[in-house]
Amino acid sequence: MLDIVRLRVLAAVARHRSVTAAARELHYSQPSVSHHLAKLEAETGAKLVQRAGRGIRLTEAGRLLAERAGEILGRLDAAEHELAAHVGLRSGRVRLAAFPSALGTFVPRAAARLAREHPGLALRITEAEPPEALRMLRAGYVDVAVIFRYADTAPEDNGVRLTRLLDDPSHLLTRDETGELPELADQPWIAGCERCRIHLLDLCRAAGFAPDIVFTSDDYVAVQAMVAAGMGVSVLPGLALAAHRAPAVRVRELPGAARRVLAARYGEPPDPPPTVALLAALAAECGHNGQDVRPPEAER
């Protein structure tokens, strides 16, 4: 019989393609991860991983087993949730993944509200950008993923259910006073994650130019520091500025350029009581009623 712990190790290695990163996620030592992989290969009689340069990659057998491991682990976690629904909110846990500026603003307030209202409920929080948060959600590693979508973001698959939390406007950041976006066509630009970079490219394209992106950083504190130092200009969402605002940076809201911040769940309703409680706390701290949005395919 396959060992669940070793399946978790294989699933983590498959996600990160790195023993070091898998060990960090699981809070294991690197030798322990390697030991579990070796034992799993012995149990299955199949070669699951192989060296690839300085890292590792999964064999065909390894990829097949890792996919099945994700399904198995997700079902185990679902069983825990169903039991928690019987127990109620006196105990149990709920797991959340959220992007950095959400963690720097409304998520801690929601966590505090949840702790006040349901002191027996344990909340686990992981920092993750939307693509990784959604992968964790589908694999059953988290119960709720706080993500964002721009108007041109490709819809998530049908299994993802979305609850609107807030609309987060975009802001133009410069060191000096400036006019309209087209006036910055010749400036060096600072860009962030893939979704934000695509949004920036679209904004500049609509203004009639392609930005010269010379610096890349997902750290909104670093981006503002670079703008304050005159190294370039950038666009940041309001949550990032609410989490940290550099006094030397000039900020101007860009009309019609907001992103939508959403709480995502995976699978068929109803949600377990701990998930419902977390959603309610998030919606309350965002000043929203927690209304579900239309299925992703309906937003095309």
C-alpha positions as CSV (number, residue, x, y, z in Angstrom):
1,M,0.0,0.0,0.0
2,L,1.3,3.5,-0.9
3,D,2.3,5.7,2.0
4,I,0.4,9.0,2.2
5,V,3.3,10.9,3.6
6,R,5.5,9.8,0.6
7,L,2.7,10.8,-1.8
8,R,2.7,14.3,-0.2
9,V,6.4,14.5,-0.8
10,L,6.1,13.4,-4.4
11,A,3.3,16.0,-5.0
12,A,5.4,18.7,-3.5
13,V,8.4,17.8,-5.7
14,A,6.1,17.7,-8.7
15,R,4.9,21.3,-7.9
16,H,8.4,22.8,-7.3
17,R,10.6,20.5,-9.4
18,S,13.1,20.9,-6.6
19,V,14.0,18.8,-3.6
20,T,15.1,21.9,-1.7
21,A,11.8,23.8,-2.4
22,A,9.7,20.7,-1.5
23,A,11.6,20.3,1.7
24,R,11.0,24.0,2.6
25,E,7.2,23.6,1.9
26,L,6.9,20.5,3.9
27,H,9.3,21.6,6.7
28,Y,11.5,18.5,6.1
29,S,15.2,18.2,5.6
30,Q,16.5,17.6,2.1
31,P,17.8,14.2,3.0
32,S,14.4,13.3,4.4
33,V,12.7,14.2,1.1
34,S,15.2,12.2,-0.8
35,H,14.7,9.3,1.5
36,H,10.9,9.4,1.0
37,L,11.3,9.5,-2.7
38,A,13.7,6.5,-2.7
39,K,11.3,4.5,-0.5
40,L,8.4,5.4,-2.8
41,E,10.3,4.1,-5.8
42,A,11.0,0.9,-3.9
43,E,7.3,0.5,-3.0
44,T,6.2,1.1,-6.6
45,G,9.0,-0.6,-8.4
46,A,9.2,2.4,-10.8
47,K,11.7,5.1,-11.4
48,L,9.9,8.3,-10.4
49,V,12.5,11.1,-10.6
50,Q,15.7,11.7,-12.4
51,R,18.5,14.2,-12.4
52,A,18.2,17.1,-14.8
53,G,21.3,19.4,-14.5
54,R,21.4,20.8,-11.0
55,G,17.7,19.9,-10.4
56,I,15.4,17.0,-10.9
57,R,12.4,16.1,-13.0
58,L,9.7,13.5,-12.9
59,T,9.7,10.5,-15.2
60,E,6.5,9.6,-17.0
61,A,5.7,7.2,-14.2
62,G,6.5,10.0,-11.7
63,R,4.1,12.4,-13.4
64,L,1.3,9.9,-13.5
65,L,1.7,9.0,-9.8
66,A,2.0,12.7,-8.9
67,E,-1.3,13.5,-10.6
68,R,-3.0,10.7,-8.8
69,A,-1.4,11.7,-5.5
70,G,-3.0,15.2,-5.9
71,E,-6.4,13.6,-6.4
72,I,-5.9,11.3,-3.4
73,L,-4.7,14.0,-1.1
74,G,-7.5,16.3,-2.2
75,R,-10.1,13.7,-1.3
76,L,-8.5,13.1,2.1
77,D,-8.6,16.8,2.8
78,A,-12.2,16.9,1.6
79,A,-13.0,14.1,4.1
80,E,-11.5,16.2,6.9
81,H,-13.8,19.1,5.8
82,E,-16.9,16.9,5.8
83,L,-16.1,15.8,9.4
84,A,-15.5,19.4,10.4
85,A,-19.0,20.2,9.1
86,H,-20.4,17.6,11.5
87,V,-18.4,18.9,14.4
88,G,-19.3,22.5,13.5
89,L,-17.1,25.5,14.2
90,R,-16.0,24.7,17.7
91,S,-12.9,23.1,16.3
92,G,-11.3,22.3,12.9
93,R,-9.2,24.3,10.5
94,V,-9.5,26.3,7.3
95,R,-6.6,27.1,4.9
96,L,-6.1,30.3,2.9
97,A,-3.7,31.3,0.1
98,A,-3.5,35.0,-0.8
99,F,-1.3,37.4,-2.7
100,P,1.1,39.8,-0.9
101,S,-0.8,43.1,-0.9
102,A,-4.0,41.3,0.3
103,L,-1.8,39.8,3.2
104,G,-0.6,43.4,3.9
105,T,-4.1,44.8,4.2
106,F,-7.5,43.1,4.7
107,V,-6.4,39.5,5.3
108,P,-5.0,40.1,8.8
109,R,-8.1,41.9,9.8
110,A,-10.3,39.1,8.5
111,A,-8.1,36.6,10.4
112,A,-8.6,38.6,13.6
113,R,-12.4,38.7,13.0
114,L,-12.5,35.0,12.4
115,A,-10.5,34.3,15.6
116,R,-13.0,36.5,17.6
117,E,-16.1,35.0,16.2
118,H,-14.8,31.3,16.1
119,P,-12.0,31.0,18.6
120,G,-11.8,27.2,18.2
121,L,-11.2,27.4,14.4
122,A,-7.5,27.3,13.3
123,L,-6.6,29.4,10.3
124,R,-3.5,28.5,8.1
125,I,-2.3,31.2,5.7
126,T,0.1,30.8,2.7
127,E,1.4,33.6,0.5
128,A,0.9,32.8,-3.2
129,E,0.3,34.8,-6.4
130,P,-3.0,33.9,-8.1
131,P,-1.7,31.2,-10.5
132,E,0.0,29.2,-7.7
133,A,-2.9,29.9,-5.3
134,L,-5.3,28.4,-7.8
135,R,-3.1,25.3,-8.3
136,M,-3.0,24.8,-4.5
137,L,-6.8,25.2,-4.4
138,R,-7.4,22.6,-7.1
139,A,-4.9,20.2,-5.4
140,G,-6.7,20.5,-2.1
141,Y,-3.9,22.2,-0.2
142,V,-6.0,25.3,0.6
143,D,-9.8,25.8,1.0
144,V,-9.9,29.4,-0.2
145,A,-7.6,31.3,-2.6
146,V,-7.7,35.1,-2.6
147,I,-6.9,36.1,-6.2
148,F,-7.3,39.0,-8.6
149,R,-8.4,39.3,-12.2
150,Y,-8.2,42.1,-14.7
151,A,-10.8,42.5,-17.4
152,D,-8.6,40.7,-19.9
153,T,-7.5,37.9,-17.6
154,A,-8.4,34.4,-19.0
155,P,-11.3,32.9,-17.0
156,E,-10.6,30.2,-14.5
157,D,-12.0,26.7,-15.2
158,N,-15.6,25.7,-14.4
159,G,-14.7,24.0,-11.1
160,V,-13.6,27.3,-9.6
161,R,-16.3,29.3,-7.8
162,L,-15.7,33.0,-7.2
163,T,-16.9,35.5,-4.6
164,R,-16.3,39.2,-5.2
165,L,-14.5,40.9,-2.4
166,L,-13.6,44.4,-3.8
167,D,-12.5,46.4,-6.9
168,D,-8.9,47.6,-6.6
169,P,-8.0,50.6,-8.8
170,S,-4.7,50.9,-10.5
171,H,-2.4,53.9,-9.8
172,L,0.4,55.6,-11.8
173,L,3.6,56.1,-9.8
174,T,6.2,58.7,-10.6
175,R,8.8,60.7,-8.7
176,D,7.6,64.0,-10.1
177,E,4.2,65.5,-11.0
178,T,3.1,64.2,-14.4
179,G,0.2,64.5,-16.8
180,E,-1.4,61.7,-18.8
181,L,0.0,58.2,-19.4
182,P,1.2,58.9,-23.0
183,E,3.5,61.6,-21.7
184,L,5.6,58.8,-20.0
185,A,6.2,56.9,-23.2
186,D,10.0,57.6,-23.1
187,Q,10.4,56.8,-19.4
188,P,11.9,53.5,-18.1
189,W,9.2,51.3,-16.6
190,I,9.1,48.9,-13.6
191,A,6.9,45.8,-13.9
192,G,5.8,43.1,-11.6
193,C,4.1,39.6,-11.8
194,E,2.9,38.2,-15.1
195,R,-0.7,39.3,-14.7
196,C,0.2,42.8,-13.6
197,R,2.8,43.0,-16.5
198,I,0.1,42.1,-19.0
199,H,-2.2,44.7,-17.5
200,L,0.6,47.3,-17.8
201,L,1.3,46.4,-21.4
202,D,-2.4,46.8,-22.2
203,L,-2.7,50.2,-20.5
204,C,0.3,51.5,-22.4
205,R,-0.9,50.0,-25.7
206,A,-4.2,51.8,-25.3
207,A,-2.2,55.0,-24.7
208,G,-0.3,54.5,-27.9
209,F,3.1,53.2,-26.9
210,A,5.0,50.1,-25.7
211,P,6.8,50.6,-22.4
212,D,10.5,50.1,-22.0
213,I,10.5,47.7,-19.0
214,V,14.0,47.9,-17.5
215,F,13.3,46.6,-14.0
216,T,11.1,43.7,-12.7
217,S,10.0,43.2,-9.1
218,D,7.0,41.7,-7.4
219,D,7.9,43.6,-4.2
220,Y,5.7,46.7,-4.0
221,V,8.0,48.3,-1.4
222,A,11.0,47.8,-3.8
223,V,9.0,49.2,-6.7
224,Q,8.2,52.4,-4.8
225,A,11.8,52.8,-3.7
226,M,13.0,52.5,-7.3
227,V,10.4,55.1,-8.4
228,A,11.4,57.4,-5.5
229,A,15.0,57.1,-6.6
230,G,14.2,58.2,-10.2
231,M,14.9,54.8,-11.7
232,G,11.6,54.6,-13.5
233,V,7.8,54.8,-13.4
234,S,5.3,52.1,-12.6
235,V,1.7,51.1,-12.0
236,L,0.6,49.6,-8.8
237,P,-2.9,48.6,-7.4
238,G,-4.4,50.4,-4.5
239,L,-3.9,47.5,-2.1
240,A,-0.2,47.7,-2.6
241,L,-0.2,51.4,-1.8
242,A,-2.5,50.8,1.2
243,A,0.0,48.3,2.6
244,H,3.0,50.6,2.0
245,R,3.2,54.1,0.7
246,A,6.5,55.8,0.0
247,P,6.2,59.5,0.8
248,A,8.5,60.6,-2.1
249,V,6.3,58.9,-4.7
250,R,3.6,60.8,-6.7
251,V,0.4,58.7,-7.1
252,R,-2.5,59.2,-9.5
253,E,-5.4,56.9,-10.0
254,L,-5.9,55.6,-13.6
255,P,-9.7,55.6,-14.4
256,G,-11.2,52.4,-15.6
257,A,-8.1,50.3,-14.8
258,A,-9.2,48.4,-11.7
259,R,-8.7,44.7,-10.9
260,R,-11.3,42.6,-9.2
261,V,-10.2,40.8,-6.0
262,L,-12.0,37.5,-5.5
263,A,-12.2,34.6,-3.1
264,A,-12.0,31.3,-4.9
265,R,-13.2,27.9,-3.9
266,Y,-13.0,24.6,-5.9
267,G,-15.7,22.0,-6.3
268,E,-19.4,21.7,-5.9
269,P,-21.3,23.6,-3.1
270,P,-22.1,23.7,-0.3
271,D,-18.9,24.8,1.4
272,P,-18.0,23.4,4.8
273,P,-18.8,25.7,7.7
274,P,-15.2,26.7,8.3
275,T,-14.9,27.9,4.7
276,V,-18.2,29.8,4.9
277,A,-17.0,31.5,8.1
278,L,-13.7,32.5,6.5
279,L,-15.5,33.9,3.4
280,A,-17.8,35.9,5.6
281,A,-14.9,37.4,7.5
282,L,-13.1,38.3,4.3
283,A,-16.2,39.9,2.8
284,A,-16.9,41.9,6.0
285,E,-13.4,43.3,6.1
286,C,-13.6,44.3,2.4
287,G,-16.9,46.1,3.0
288,H,-18.7,43.8,0.6
289,N,-21.6,41.4,1.0
290,G,-19.7,38.4,-0.4
291,Q,-21.8,38.1,-3.6
292,D,-20.8,35.3,-5.9
293,V,-19.9,36.4,-9.4
294,R,-21.1,34.7,-12.5
295,P,-19.4,31.5,-13.7
296,P,-16.0,32.3,-15.4
297,E,-17.2,31.3,-18.8
298,A,-20.1,33.8,-18.5
299,E,-17.6,36.6,-18.1
300,R,-16.0,36.2,-21.5
